[in-house]
Structure formats: structure tokens, C-alpha cells
Amino acid sequence: MGYGGDLIWTCVFHELKRNGQQGIAVETPMLSDVLAGCLFRRDRDFTANAIFNLNPDIGHVTAKPKSRPVRVFDYLFQKLITFDPIRRHYEQAIFQASQRQRTQSPGMDKQHILVHLDMRIHSYALQKKGRKIIWKEQPFAAAAVAEHFNISIVEPSCFLVFADDEWVTVDRMLVNAGVAQNFIVFDPDTNEDWFGLLRAWSPENWQELVTRAKRDFPGYQFVQIGLAKTGVVDGAVNLTSKTSFRQAAMVIARSSLFLGTESGLMHAAAAVDARSIILWGGVTRPEFAGYPDRHEIICRYVTCSPCGNLGHCDFNHKCMRQITVDDVLDRVRSMIGTAVSQAGRDNS
């Protein structure tokens, strides 16, 4: 589970809290944990998680180390339940047991509920079938993740909470990099772990976009964040690999506009309520995994989507190839004009 998945979980934790329940972030127990009467993995916690940090909606346990014999025992058990149907049956049994414990145990705080973040039954993917992912039949990903918790999520959202000293650090970073007040931040990268480059826009397009946009919008700087897997775009302030994920989210929050693709930073842009233009391919639909009510999304809705393909494409990546630089520039022009108008109203 990456940063994007963690951010989707923050929506679930928030809705649980709204319903009077404190979600506790845990992992699925190993057999040694169950035999010890514990329904979560005792040697794992999420206290240092970059997404969950400082979030009052999320409760935590404190990890305790296990002895080597117990770790070996857990390793063998984990091998035993690797097969997906066995894993899902085990998860279902643990989830039901944790629900019964929460509601029936004498003296237990009924406001607390274990949330096993790694359970496949909570995934917004229904199954992996051959070389593709089959998505669940839910209106959006957060609703699919939350379906077992008896809560209703009306609109997808996600949350990040920052400390004051974090903002001070990021503002100093921007000043030291020579970034002025008006800047557009962009991230050309995409996580290739599952879907390869299927969600990526070409490096040539990103370069042409920045080159032309600098000419068309001289009052704005362009700042590149992310890891620069496909290289650094000429003409942009280079903050690639110079920020943590949290700091990158704060840079987006300080920007006039964020440009990106379906990625963890797209979810971060929604979490900080940033003006955003998202270039969307066909692995999923933006209504399912994105924030169409918050972001300006460019999507061609090709007939083969949502494909869920694990890195391969039979149609030469046409979903992203059909998005042109002119398409993006037109949206930028619209968004920047709106931003200037809004700034004028705010300062009047």
C-alpha cells in the first residue's frame, strides 16, 4: 500500500470518527498473535506513517518486538496463507472476530475499532485476474474500502495534518530555491510498481508544456517535484528528490496550481485542497479513483477503460497519447485566469 492508498484510508478513518468510532490503525495478526489472544499484529504499528502522522482521526497501538522463534513461526504461517482464497477467508474470520470483540467484550471501549489496513478484503480491487486488476463495483475507491465498516461515504476525500514547524521548513525551502509567490508545481512521475507507465504522460509532452507555459504565463514560475524518474524538465525550478512526501504536499498547498497524473501526489493535492489539473489514463476511471468534484480532470474515456492492466497495453497507450499539450495549456489558461480573478476579489 502506497501513499495514495494510505490517503484513501484517511477518508475512512474520518468517517468512522464522524460516526463516533475511533479507528485504530493495525495490521492483520499472525497466528502467534491470535494464540496470544490479540487480533492485530503486535510487532507492527503506524505511529511513524507519513500520511497518518498528527491525524486525530487515527488511533495507534505500540509495536512490541517478537522473539526469533516466534518470527520464524509467523513466517511459516504467512507462507501458508499466501494463496489468495485462503488469505481472504482468514481475513474475514479475523475481521468478524474483531467486530464481535468490539461489541461484546465487557469493559472494552466500544468507541474503538480495529482497522486492519493490509487486509485484501478492504481493498478497492476485487481480485487480480491474470495480468490485470478487476475493480470493485462501488461508486469510488473510498466507498469500496469502507464497505465492511457499516458507514456511508458520500464524497471521496482525504486528509493530511501538518505541524507549524513543518510549514516553516517548507517556506524556507521555497525561499532558498528562489521560488516566488506565484508558481505552478508539477509532477511528471508515476508509480510503476503495479501498472508500469500506463498512467504516465510522455517526458517530451511535459517538456513542451513547460516551455510553452513559461512563455504564455510569464508571471508564474514552474516548480518540479517528485523523484524525476524520467528526468528533470528544462526551465523549471528543480525540487525533485529534495522533499519528503509531506513536504511535497505542502509545496502543492502553497502553489497556484498543481499539474499531475493519477498518483500519490494527486491524492495529496486533494488533501490540501489545491487547484489541480490531472491528466488521467485508462487504468481506472477518475470518478472511481480521483476527485472530480475538486480537480479539473482531462480524461479521454477510451472504450477499453478501466482496463486495470498490470503494465501492458494492447492499444499503444492511446488513453494518454490522446491528451495533447494544447489540451493542458487550455485548462491552465482557464485555471490561472480563475485564480487571478479570485485573488483580486480576496484582496479587494
N, C-alpha and C positions, 0 to 999 in steps of 0.2 A: 504494500500500500504506500503510495507516494504522497507528496504534499497535497495534490488535488483531492485524493481520496480522504485524507485527514480533514481537509476543509469542508468536504461534503458532510462528514460526521459532525462537524460543529453545528450544522443546521439541526441535526437530530438531537444533540445534547441540549440545544437551546429550546427546542420544542418540548422535550422532556421536562426541563426546568419550568417552562410556562405551565405545564400540567401538574406541577407540584412534586416532581420527582428529580432527585439528584442522580444523574448518571455517573457511574464510576468506570473510568477507562481501564480495561483489563484485557488480557489475552486468554484464549481457551486453555483450560487446565490440562496438564499431562496426567497420566494415570497415577503418578506418585502424589499429585496434588489432591486428586479425588479420594485416594486411600487415606489421606491425612484429613479428610473432611472439608477440603477447600475447593470451591467451584471457580477458581481463577488460577492462573499460573503465578506461583509465588515468587519466582525469580525474575519476573519482568514487570516493569512499570513504565508509565508515560510522563513522569514528572519533568523530564528534560525535553519533551517533544516540542519542536519549534512552532507548531501550529497551536497546540493546546496551552502553551505557557501563558499564565496570568488570566486565563479564561475562567470566570466564576461559575460558568455553567457546568464545568467538568470537575469531577472529583477523582482522587487518585488513591492507590494503595502504595505501600513502600516495598520495593523488591528486597528479598532476602536470599542470599546465595544458597545453593544446594551442594551437598557433598558429591564427590566424583561418582561413587556407585549409583546414587540417585540420578545423576545426569545421564549415565550410561543406560539406566533403566528407562528413563524418559526418551532417550534417543531411539532405543529399540521399539518402544511403543509408537513413537512418531512415524517410524518406518512402516509399522503395521497398519496405520490408518492413512497412509498416503493415497490409497485408491479412493477416488472422489466419492462414490456412493457410501463407502464405509465412513469416510470423514464427515459427510453430511448427516448421516444417522447419529454419529457420536455427538456432533454439534447440537443437533436437535434435542437429544437427551439431556445434554448439559444445560442448554438454554431453558428447557421446561423445568428442570430441577432448580435452576436459579430463580425462576419465576415463582415456583412453589415455596422456596425458602424465603423469598422476599415477603410473601403474603401470609405465610403460616408460622414462621419461627417466632416463638414467644420472646418478647423483649427486643426484637430486631427493629431498627428504624425503617418503617415502611416507606419513607420518602427516598430511600436509596435503592438503586437498581444497577446490577452489573451489566456493563455494555462490553461484550467481547468483540473487539474491533477486528480481529482476524478471522472471524467465522465466515465461511463461504456462504452460509445461508443468509447472511446480511448483505452480500454483495449485490450491486445493481446488474451484475452479469448473471444470467440464468445458468449457463453452462458453457464450457469450451467444447466445441464440436469440430473435430478435425483441425483445420488451420484457421478457425475463426471463432469469435465470441458471439454467443446469442444473448441479446439483452432482454431483461425482464419487461413484461408488459405493464409498465407503470408510466404515468404522465411525465415524470422526471426522476433523475437518479436518487435524489434525497428521499423521495417517497418510497422508492424500491428498497433503500437501505433501512428505512424506518418501519417497513410493513409488519414486522413481528412485534412491535412495541405498543400497538394499540393507540397510536397518536396520528393525527391528521396534519400533514404539512401542506399548506395552501399554495405557497410560492417558494421556489428554491432560493436559499440564501446561505451565506457562510460568514464566519466571524473571526477576526483577529483582534487581540488586545495588546497594546504596547505601553511600555513604561516611559515616563518623561525623559529619562536619561537616554533611551534609545532614540527618541526624536532629536535630541541634542547631537548625538553622534552622527546621525544621518544628515542633518542640516549642515554640520561641519564638513562632512564628506562632500556634499554638493558644492559648498563654497570653495573647498580646496581643489575641486575638479574644474572650477571656473564655470559652473552651471548657474545661469541667471534665473530670474523668476519665471519666465515663460519658457517652458520646454516640453517637448513631446518625447516620451520614452517608448522604446520598442524592444521586443524580444523575438528574434528570428528562430530561436531554438525550439525543438520539440523533444519530448521524452521518447526515445527509440526503443525502450525495453520491451514493450509489447507489440507496438504497431509500426515499428520502423520509422520510415519517413512519410507514411501515408498522410499525416496531418501537417506536413511541412509545406511552406511556400518556398520557391527556389531562392538561393542566395543572390542570383542575378536580379530577380524581382525586387528583393529588399534593397540592393544597391541602387537600382534605378529609382525606386521610390524615394529614398533619402536624398539622392542627388537632385531630383526634380522638386521635391518638397522644400528643400533648403532655398531653392530659387523662388518658389511660389509663396513661401511663408517666411520672409526674411526676419520677422520679429521673433522667431522661435529657434531655439537650439534643439538638436536631436541627440538623445542620450540612449546608448545601447546598454542593456543589462542582460543577465543570463550567463551562460557558460561559453558562448562563442564557439560552439562545436563546428559551425560552418564558416567561421572566420569573422573578423571584425569589419563592419561596414565603413568605408571611407567617408569622411565628413561628419562622423558622429563622435560625440564625447564618449570615450570608452570606459564604462564601468563594469565590463564583463569580468567575472570571477573576482570582483573586488567587494562584493556584498554577500551577506548571508541571505537566505530566502526571506527572512523577516525584514531585513534592510531593503531588499529589492521591492518588497511590498510597500514599504514606507516611501521609497523613491517614487513609485507609481502614485501613491497618495498625494505627493507634492507636485505632481506633473499636471500639465494642462490636458493631456490626452495620452492614453496608452494604446499601442498597436501590438497585436499578438495573434497567436493561433490557439487552438484548444490545448491548454497546458495548465500546469500548476499555477503559473503566474496569472493566467486568465481568472482562475478562482480567487486568487489574491486580489486582483483588481476589483472583483465584485465585493470582496470582504471589506475593502477600504472605500467602496462606493466611488470609484474613479470613472471618469468618462473614458469609454473604451470602444475601439473598433476591433472586432475579432474576425479573422479570416478562417472560415470553417470548411473542413473537408467532408468526407462521407463515412467515416468510421462509425460515428454516431450522428444523431440529429441534434441541432442546437437546442431545440425545445426539451430534449431529454437530459443532456449533459451540460448545457450552458445557462445563460441568464438573459434570455431575450427581452425581458422587461427592463433590464438595467443596461445592457450593452447594445451597441449598434453592430449587428452581425451581417457579414457578407457570406452567403451560402448559396450555392447553385442548385441544391436539391436534385442531384442526378438520380436517375432511376435505380441505380444499383446500391443506393444508400438506404438505411445504415448497414454497411457491409460487415463491420466487426472483424475484418481481415487482419490476421496477425503478420503484417509486414509485406504481404504480396498484393498486387493489383492486376486484374485482367484487362483493365481499360486505361492503362498508361496514366494513372493518377489524374484523370480528367476533372475530378471534382475541384482540385486545387489549381490545375492549369487553366481552368476557365475564369478564374479570378484574375483580372488584369490590374496593372499599376494604375491605369486611369480610374478603374472602379474604386480603388482605395483612396486615390487623391480626391475624387469627388466627395467621398464620405468625410475625409479630413477637412476639406473646404467647408462642408456643411457644419461639422462639429466645431471647428475653430471659430467660424462666424457666430455660432450659438454661444460659444464660450466668451467671446469678446462682448457680445450683447449682454450676457448675464453679468459680466464683470462691470460693465457700465451701469447696470441697474443697481448692483451691490454697492458701488461707490457713490451713487447719487444720494 
